Amino acid sequence: MDNVLAFGAASGQAGRVDALFLMIAGIGGFFFFLTQGMLIYFAVKYRRRVPGRDNDTPAITGNPLLEFLWILIPSLVVVAIFYYGWRVYTDQRIPYAGETEVHVTGKQWMFEVKYPDGRTAINEIRVPAGMPVKFLLSATDVLHGFYLPDFRVKMDMIPGRVTTLWVQPERPGSYQIYCTVYCGTGHSNMLAQLIVMPQTEYAEWLERGGREGGEAGGKEPLHARGERVVKGAGCLSCHAVDGKGKIGPNFRGLFGSTVPLEGGTSVTADEEFLRESITDPGAKVVKGYPNVMPTYKASMPPDDVRAVVEYLKTLK
């Protein structure tokens, strides 16, 4: 029953969850129509037909067989649902041997990803298809939620604790990750992508050191790459390109402007200021905004930082 009607399931685990819900819905629907059908049947069959008719009901005190059956049958149904649900639950909680471990830290308002070999990323997780993956989840500030709807799994990310979640992706593709715990004003924009790659492509990606390759990638304009990085790194959760700024300053018109800082000083938003604001955001805090931006020094490669700066320069 792993692929019952699929419903967009990206793994065998998700297919089993769908099958469990279909089974419960089917059993519930059967008994609903059975009981309501009998109710309608008896209401019609024993309705009052003639005024003044004797409406006294027969003195039935009980039926041992019926009472036994209506206790036995629901009990067996509940036990069957519990057993199948328990099997599905244990299948989701006990990882297979040889899983790939990925550390994911939730913070306002992004998912910071660290691989065992030292690679890092923001709001993007790449894993091989057909191999089990174990997520080690934590948070640095408040409660967050790590939710993969296409895999039917969700786990809280708790400050000071490490929770675990595992999946075995079967279908290559890109799958959305949501934060399911309200974590502040940028909660709705706290999104990430789980990219499931065929094993050969994943191996090639590892050989490149976790970087995108190919001829098209080399021809990508620097500002276009910066725009892609800004959207993928969760920058737009706190900053706006058009309209009113959110938690951080508005990007449009920022480059070249005079920026007031906490303490009464000001600075010109040149290339160095933008670079420093990405890698060491606490060095110069813009007046009127909280000092809550995390550093991207370890998680964003220098080439991506330069690309982001070039993109910001285009927002006049």
N, C-alpha and C positions, 0 to 999 in steps of 0.2 A: 504493500500500500504506500510505498515511498513516493510515488508520482501521481497520486490520486488528484486529477484535475489540476495539478501543479500549483495554481494560484501564484505564479511567480516565484516559487520556492527555488532557492539557489543551492540547496544541499539536500541530502537524504534525510538529515535530521528535521529540516523544515517540512519536508513531505510527510514525515510521521506525525508532526504536530498538526498539520492540516488534516490528516486522516483521523486523528483523535477527535478534533472538533467536528468533523463530518459525522463520525460515529455518534457522538453525543447529540448533534442536531437531528440525525436520523431517528435515534431512539426517542428523543423528546417529541419529534413530529409525529411519530407513529402513535404514541400513547395519547398525545393531544387529540388527534383525529379520532382515535378509538373512543376515548371518554366523551368527547363532545358529540360524536356521532351517536353513541348510546343515549346521551342526554336528550338529543333532539328526537331520536326514535321513540323513547318512552314518553316524552312530552306529547308527541303526536298520537301515539297509540292509546294512551290512557287519559286523553283530554276529556273534559265533560262534553257529552254529545247532546244529552236531553235534559232540559230544566227539571229539577226535582228528583233527578236520579239519585239513588243511594250511593253516596260517595265514601262510605266506610271502606277503609283498606283492610286487607286480610291481616290477621295477627301472625306475622312471620317473626319469630324470635331469633332466628339465626340459621346459617348454613355452614357447618364446619368445613366442607370441602372448598367453598368459595373463599372463606376467611383464610384458609391455609394457602390457597393459590395466590391471593392478592398480597400476602406477606412474602411468600417464597419468590414469586416472579420479580417484584421490584428489588428484593434483596440480591438475587442473582445478577440483575442488571447493574446495580450499584457496585457489586464486587467486580464485575467485568470491566466497568469504566475505571475503577480504581486501579485494577491490575494493569490495564493497558496504559493508563496515565503514568503509573509508577515506572513502567518500562521506558516510556518516552522520556520521562524526567531523568532517570539514571543515565540514559544514553546521552543526554545533553550535559550532564555534570561530570562524567568520568571520561577524561581524554584518552585517545589512543596513544600507543607508544610512538616515539619519534616525532612528536609535534614540534613545530617551529614556534619559538616564544617571541612575543612582541610586547614591549612595555609601552603602555599608553597612560599619559598623565593628563587629567582634565584640569583646566584652569580658565579663568575668565578671559576670553571666551573662545577657547581653542582646544584641540586635542594635540598634545605633544607626543611624538612617536620616537621610540628608541629601539633599535635592533641590537641583538647580542654582539654583533661584530663592530658596534660603535656608530653605525649609520644613524642619522636622525632625520626627522621630517616633521612638518606641521600639517595637520588635517589631511594627511594622505598615508594610507597603509597599503603596501604591496605584498601579496602572498601568492604562493604557487597553487594552482588548481590540483585537486585530488590528494592534497596532503593536509593532515590536521594542523590547526593553528591554535595556540594557547595565548590568550591576551591576559597580561598582568596589569591590572587597573588600579590607579590611585588618583588622588586629587591633592592640590596644593592649597586651596583656599576654602571652597564651600562644596557641598554635595553636587555632583554631576551624575548624569546617567549615560551609559554606553549602550545604544540600542541599534540593532541591525534587523530591521523589519523583514528583509528578504531571507534572513536566516532564522527568524522567529526567536531571537534571543535578546536578552536585556540584562544588564547588571549595573548596580550602583557603583559610583566611584567616590570613595569616602576618604577625607583627609586623615592621615595617620594610619591608614590600613591599606592592605593589598587584597583586592578581590580578584577572582579568576573567572574567565569565560573562555569557552573553546568552541570552534566550528571546524567543519571540514568542507571547504568550498568545492563544489563539483562543476560549476559552470563559469567559465571565464567571462569577465565583464566588470563593470563599475557599479558598486552598490553604495547607497547612501547610509551614512551613520548620523544619528541624531542624539542630542542631549535631551533626556526625558525628565530632568529635574530642573525646576525653575531656579536659575542661578544668577539672576540679575538682569539688567536692562538689555544686555546683548545675547540673552538666552536663545531667542528665535533664530539668530544667525550663527549659532554654534553648530556647525555642520562639518562633516568630513567625508572622505571617500575611501571605501575598501576596494582596491583594484586587484582582481583575481586574474593572474596571468597564466597562460600555458607553461608547463614546466620548462620547456626549452627556452622560451622568451624570458622567464624568470631567471634562469641560469645565466643567460647573456646579460641581463640587467645587473646581476650580482658582479659579473666580470667587469662591467663598466663602473663599478663602485657605487651602484645605486643611482646612476644618472641616466636621463633620457639620451638616447643616441639616434643615429639615423641621419640621413642627408637633410630631411626637412627641418629637424631640430637645429642644425647648424646654420640654416638660412633664416631662422626666425629673427626679426628685428629685436633689438635689445629692449625697446620700450614695450613691444608686444609681449615679450617674455616677462617683463616686469608686471604688466597688467595681469597676466596669468598667475604669477606668484602672489600678487596682492589678493586676488580672489581666492586662491587656494590656501593661503596662510591664515585666513580669518581676519585680515586687517579691517575688512568692511563691517565687522561686528561692532567696532568701536569708532571707526572713522567713516565719514561720508564723502562721496565724490561730488554729488549734487545735493542741494538742500542743506538743511541745518545739520551741524555736527552732532555727534552722539557723545560718547565718553571722551573721545580725543578730538583734536583739531580737524577741521575740514581739509581734505587734500587739495581741492581745486583752489588755485591761486596761492598755494602755500609757498612754492619755490620762488625765491627772490623777494619775498615780503619780509617786513620787520616783525619779529615775533616777540611779544613781551613774556618775560620769564618770572617765575617766583623769586622774590627778593628784590624786585624793582628794576632789574636790568633787562636788556633786550638783546636780540641777536638777529642777524640776517640769515634767512633760511637758504643757505647755499648747499652745495653738494656735501660738504663735510658735516654740516649740521644734520642733514637728512640721514647720512650714513650713521652718525653717532646716535641719532634718535632711534635707529633700528637696533643697533648692537649694544648700546648702553643708554636706555631711555631715561634712567634716573639721573644722568649727568646734568641735563638741562631740562627742567620741567616747565612746560608752558603754563603761564598764569591762567587760573580759572579751571584747570583740568586736574583730576586726581592723578597721583603718581602710581598707577596700577598696571602700566604696560609691562609685560614680561620681556626679557632680553631675547633677541634672536641670534645672538653671537654664535652659539653652538649649533643651533638648529637650521640656520639659513646660510648656505654657502656664500662666500664673498661675491661670486659671479651673480648670484641671485640678488644680493644686496645692491650691487651696481645696477642691475636691471630695474629694480624697484625705484631707485633714485632717478634713472632715466625716464621711467614712466611718470613719476611725479612731476618732472620738469615739463611734461607735455600738457599737464592740467592747468591751463592758464585761465 
